[in-house]
Amino acid sequence: MARNQRQYDTDYKIQSVKLSKEIGLTKAAKELGISTSTLNGWVKAYKEGKLDLGLGFQTPDSAMSLTEELISLRKQLKEQNKEIKRLKEENEFLEEASAFFAASRRKSAKTND
């Protein structure tokens, strides 16, 4: 027989994990009326990166140092600038190709007249 399992939305899981970090897993599970194993699974998912608690929720252990964050942001900026450059080049190529085919179409229309 299939068990009747409750489905919890992501926001509920996130708030539950945050509460467990504040008051402890067992106490939070009891307060929320869920099993400790369920809450522990959500905490595990958070630690594995499968459950994102959102911006601004970092503990001193999980937070990056300012230097690490700056390095990460610079890397991200460099990658984004590279992508912007590539997209601009593609856009220019497509504009030139479009102009070429439009001129070719006009030329063939004149010869058919």
PyRosetta script that sets phi, psi and omega in degrees:
from pyrosetta import init, pose_from_sequence

init()
pose = pose_from_sequence("MARNQRQYDTDYKIQSVKLSKEIGLTKAAKELGISTSTLNGWVKAYKEGKLDLGLGFQTPDSAMSLTEELISLRKQLKEQNKEIKRLKEENEFLEEASAFFAASRRKSAKTND")
pose.set_psi(1, 140.8)
pose.set_omega(1, 177.7)
pose.set_phi(2, -79.2)
pose.set_psi(2, 136.6)
pose.set_omega(2, 177.6)
pose.set_phi(3, -78.3)
pose.set_psi(3, 151.8)
pose.set_omega(3, 178.3)
pose.set_phi(4, -86.1)
pose.set_psi(4, 92.4)
pose.set_omega(4, -177.7)
pose.set_phi(5, -92.7)
pose.set_psi(5, 137.9)
pose.set_omega(5, 176.6)
pose.set_phi(6, -79.7)
pose.set_psi(6, 143.0)
pose.set_omega(6, 175.3)
pose.set_phi(7, -102.8)
pose.set_psi(7, 132.2)
pose.set_omega(7, 179.4)
pose.set_phi(8, -114.5)
pose.set_psi(8, 138.5)
pose.set_omega(8, 178.4)
pose.set_phi(9, -79.1)
pose.set_psi(9, 163.8)
pose.set_omega(9, -174.6)
pose.set_phi(10, -60.8)
pose.set_psi(10, -40.3)
pose.set_omega(10, -179.7)
pose.set_phi(11, -60.9)
pose.set_psi(11, -40.3)
pose.set_omega(11, 179.1)
pose.set_phi(12, -63.7)
pose.set_psi(12, -43.2)
pose.set_omega(12, 179.0)
pose.set_phi(13, -62.4)
pose.set_psi(13, -44.2)
pose.set_omega(13, -179.7)
pose.set_phi(14, -60.8)
pose.set_psi(14, -47.9)
pose.set_omega(14, -179.6)
pose.set_phi(15, -64.4)
pose.set_psi(15, -35.4)
pose.set_omega(15, 178.5)
pose.set_phi(16, -66.0)
pose.set_psi(16, -43.2)
pose.set_omega(16, 178.7)
pose.set_phi(17, -64.1)
pose.set_psi(17, -42.4)
pose.set_omega(17, 177.9)
pose.set_phi(18, -60.3)
pose.set_psi(18, -43.6)
pose.set_omega(18, 179.1)
pose.set_phi(19, -62.9)
pose.set_psi(19, -41.5)
pose.set_omega(19, -179.2)
pose.set_phi(20, -64.7)
pose.set_psi(20, -31.7)
pose.set_omega(20, 177.6)
pose.set_phi(21, -70.8)
pose.set_psi(21, -29.0)
pose.set_omega(21, -178.9)
pose.set_phi(22, -82.2)
pose.set_psi(22, -44.8)
pose.set_omega(22, -172.7)
pose.set_phi(23, -116.3)
pose.set_psi(23, -2.5)
pose.set_omega(23, -179.7)
pose.set_phi(24, 103.3)
pose.set_psi(24, 150.1)
pose.set_omega(24, -173.7)
pose.set_phi(25, -63.8)
pose.set_psi(25, -51.7)
pose.set_omega(25, -175.6)
pose.set_phi(26, -63.3)
pose.set_psi(26, -45.2)
pose.set_omega(26, -179.2)
pose.set_phi(27, -65.2)
pose.set_psi(27, -40.5)
pose.set_omega(27, 179.7)
pose.set_phi(28, -65.9)
pose.set_psi(28, -43.5)
pose.set_omega(28, 179.7)
pose.set_phi(29, -61.0)
pose.set_psi(29, -43.0)
pose.set_omega(29, 179.7)
pose.set_phi(30, -64.2)
pose.set_psi(30, -43.7)
pose.set_omega(30, -178.9)
pose.set_phi(31, -65.1)
pose.set_psi(31, -35.5)
pose.set_omega(31, -178.6)
pose.set_phi(32, -85.4)
pose.set_psi(32, -13.4)
pose.set_omega(32, -180.0)
pose.set_phi(33, 75.2)
pose.set_psi(33, 32.5)
pose.set_omega(33, 177.1)
pose.set_phi(34, -124.0)
pose.set_psi(34, 163.5)
pose.set_omega(34, -178.9)
pose.set_phi(35, -74.7)
pose.set_psi(35, 152.4)
pose.set_omega(35, 178.6)
pose.set_phi(36, -65.3)
pose.set_psi(36, -31.2)
pose.set_omega(36, 179.5)
pose.set_phi(37, -67.9)
pose.set_psi(37, -35.7)
pose.set_omega(37, 177.2)
pose.set_phi(38, -64.9)
pose.set_psi(38, -49.8)
pose.set_omega(38, 179.8)
pose.set_phi(39, -63.9)
pose.set_psi(39, -38.8)
pose.set_omega(39, 178.8)
pose.set_phi(40, -62.6)
pose.set_psi(40, -36.3)
pose.set_omega(40, 176.4)
pose.set_phi(41, -63.0)
pose.set_psi(41, -39.5)
pose.set_omega(41, 178.5)
pose.set_phi(42, -69.0)
pose.set_psi(42, -38.9)
pose.set_omega(42, 177.4)
pose.set_phi(43, -63.4)
pose.set_psi(43, -41.9)
pose.set_omega(43, 178.4)
pose.set_phi(44, -62.3)
pose.set_psi(44, -43.3)
pose.set_omega(44, 178.0)
pose.set_phi(45, -60.2)
pose.set_psi(45, -39.2)
pose.set_omega(45, 177.1)
pose.set_phi(46, -63.4)
pose.set_psi(46, -45.5)
pose.set_omega(46, -178.6)
pose.set_phi(47, -65.5)
pose.set_psi(47, -30.4)
pose.set_omega(47, 179.1)
pose.set_phi(48, -84.9)
pose.set_psi(48, -2.3)
pose.set_omega(48, 179.2)
pose.set_phi(49, 83.8)
pose.set_psi(49, 11.7)
pose.set_omega(49, -179.6)
pose.set_phi(50, -89.7)
pose.set_psi(50, -12.1)
pose.set_omega(50, 179.2)
pose.set_phi(51, -131.2)
pose.set_psi(51, 112.1)
pose.set_omega(51, -176.5)
pose.set_phi(52, -92.0)
pose.set_psi(52, 123.2)
pose.set_omega(52, -179.6)
pose.set_phi(53, -84.2)
pose.set_psi(53, -3.8)
pose.set_omega(53, 176.9)
pose.set_phi(54, 92.7)
pose.set_psi(54, 174.2)
pose.set_omega(54, -178.5)
pose.set_phi(55, -67.9)
pose.set_psi(55, 149.1)
pose.set_omega(55, 174.7)
pose.set_phi(56, 82.0)
pose.set_psi(56, 3.6)
pose.set_omega(56, 178.5)
pose.set_phi(57, -114.3)
pose.set_psi(57, 80.6)
pose.set_omega(57, 178.4)
pose.set_phi(58, -126.6)
pose.set_psi(58, 137.9)
pose.set_omega(58, 173.6)
pose.set_phi(59, -91.6)
pose.set_psi(59, 163.1)
pose.set_omega(59, 177.4)
pose.set_phi(60, -56.8)
pose.set_psi(60, -29.9)
pose.set_omega(60, 179.0)
pose.set_phi(61, -73.5)
pose.set_psi(61, -35.9)
pose.set_omega(61, -174.9)
pose.set_phi(62, -95.3)
pose.set_psi(62, -14.3)
pose.set_omega(62, -177.6)
pose.set_phi(63, -75.0)
pose.set_psi(63, 146.2)
pose.set_omega(63, 175.8)
pose.set_phi(64, -79.9)
pose.set_psi(64, 153.4)
pose.set_omega(64, 173.5)
pose.set_phi(65, -73.3)
pose.set_psi(65, 164.1)
pose.set_omega(65, 179.5)
pose.set_phi(66, -59.8)
pose.set_psi(66, -38.4)
pose.set_omega(66, 179.7)
pose.set_phi(67, -64.6)
pose.set_psi(67, -45.2)
pose.set_omega(67, 178.6)
pose.set_phi(68, -62.3)
pose.set_psi(68, -42.0)
pose.set_omega(68, -179.6)
pose.set_phi(69, -66.1)
pose.set_psi(69, -41.1)
pose.set_omega(69, 178.3)
pose.set_phi(70, -62.7)
pose.set_psi(70, -43.2)
pose.set_omega(70, 177.8)
pose.set_phi(71, -62.0)
pose.set_psi(71, -44.0)
pose.set_omega(71, 179.5)
pose.set_phi(72, -62.6)
pose.set_psi(72, -44.1)
pose.set_omega(72, 179.9)
pose.set_phi(73, -66.9)
pose.set_psi(73, -37.6)
pose.set_omega(73, 177.1)
pose.set_phi(74, -65.4)
pose.set_psi(74, -40.4)
pose.set_omega(74, 177.8)
pose.set_phi(75, -63.0)
pose.set_psi(75, -44.4)
pose.set_omega(75, 179.2)
pose.set_phi(76, -62.0)
pose.set_psi(76, -42.6)
pose.set_omega(76, 179.4)
pose.set_phi(77, -63.1)
pose.set_psi(77, -42.8)
pose.set_omega(77, 179.3)
pose.set_phi(78, -61.5)
pose.set_psi(78, -43.8)
pose.set_omega(78, 178.5)
pose.set_phi(79, -64.4)
pose.set_psi(79, -40.4)
pose.set_omega(79, 179.8)
pose.set_phi(80, -67.8)
pose.set_psi(80, -39.6)
pose.set_omega(80, 177.3)
pose.set_phi(81, -63.8)
pose.set_psi(81, -39.3)
pose.set_omega(81, 177.4)
pose.set_phi(82, -62.9)
pose.set_psi(82, -42.9)
pose.set_omega(82, 179.2)
pose.set_phi(83, -65.4)
pose.set_psi(83, -41.7)
pose.set_omega(83, 178.2)
pose.set_phi(84, -61.5)
pose.set_psi(84, -43.9)
pose.set_omega(84, 179.3)
pose.set_phi(85, -61.2)
pose.set_psi(85, -45.2)
pose.set_omega(85, 179.5)
pose.set_phi(86, -61.6)
pose.set_psi(86, -43.9)
pose.set_omega(86, -179.5)
pose.set_phi(87, -66.2)
pose.set_psi(87, -36.9)
pose.set_omega(87, 176.7)
pose.set_phi(88, -64.2)
pose.set_psi(88, -42.0)
pose.set_omega(88, 178.8)
pose.set_phi(89, -63.6)
pose.set_psi(89, -42.7)
pose.set_omega(89, 177.2)
pose.set_phi(90, -62.1)
pose.set_psi(90, -41.2)
pose.set_omega(90, -179.8)
pose.set_phi(91, -63.1)
pose.set_psi(91, -44.0)
pose.set_omega(91, 178.0)
pose.set_phi(92, -61.1)
pose.set_psi(92, -44.5)
pose.set_omega(92, 179.2)
pose.set_phi(93, -60.0)
pose.set_psi(93, -45.0)
pose.set_omega(93, -179.7)
pose.set_phi(94, -65.1)
pose.set_psi(94, -36.4)
pose.set_omega(94, 177.0)
pose.set_phi(95, -64.4)
pose.set_psi(95, -43.6)
pose.set_omega(95, 179.0)
pose.set_phi(96, -65.2)
pose.set_psi(96, -41.9)
pose.set_omega(96, 179.2)
pose.set_phi(97, -64.9)
pose.set_psi(97, -40.8)
pose.set_omega(97, 178.7)
pose.set_phi(98, -62.4)
pose.set_psi(98, -44.8)
pose.set_omega(98, 178.6)
pose.set_phi(99, -63.3)
pose.set_psi(99, -40.9)
pose.set_omega(99, 179.4)
pose.set_phi(100, -61.5)
pose.set_psi(100, -47.8)
pose.set_omega(100, -178.6)
pose.set_phi(101, -69.4)
pose.set_psi(101, -33.1)
pose.set_omega(101, 177.3)
pose.set_phi(102, -66.6)
pose.set_psi(102, -43.4)
pose.set_omega(102, 178.2)
pose.set_phi(103, -64.9)
pose.set_psi(103, -41.2)
pose.set_omega(103, 178.9)
pose.set_phi(104, -62.7)
pose.set_psi(104, -39.9)
pose.set_omega(104, 179.8)
pose.set_phi(105, -66.0)
pose.set_psi(105, -41.5)
pose.set_omega(105, 178.3)
pose.set_phi(106, -64.0)
pose.set_psi(106, -42.3)
pose.set_omega(106, -179.1)
pose.set_phi(107, -62.9)
pose.set_psi(107, -43.7)
pose.set_omega(107, 179.8)
pose.set_phi(108, -69.9)
pose.set_psi(108, -29.2)
pose.set_omega(108, 178.4)
pose.set_phi(109, -70.0)
pose.set_psi(109, -36.6)
pose.set_omega(109, 179.2)
pose.set_phi(110, -67.3)
pose.set_psi(110, -40.6)
pose.set_omega(110, -178.6)
pose.set_phi(111, -72.1)
pose.set_psi(111, -24.1)
pose.set_omega(111, 178.7)
pose.set_phi(112, -82.1)
pose.set_psi(112, -15.4)
pose.set_omega(112, -178.3)
pose.set_phi(113, -74.9)
pose.dump_pdb("model.pdb")
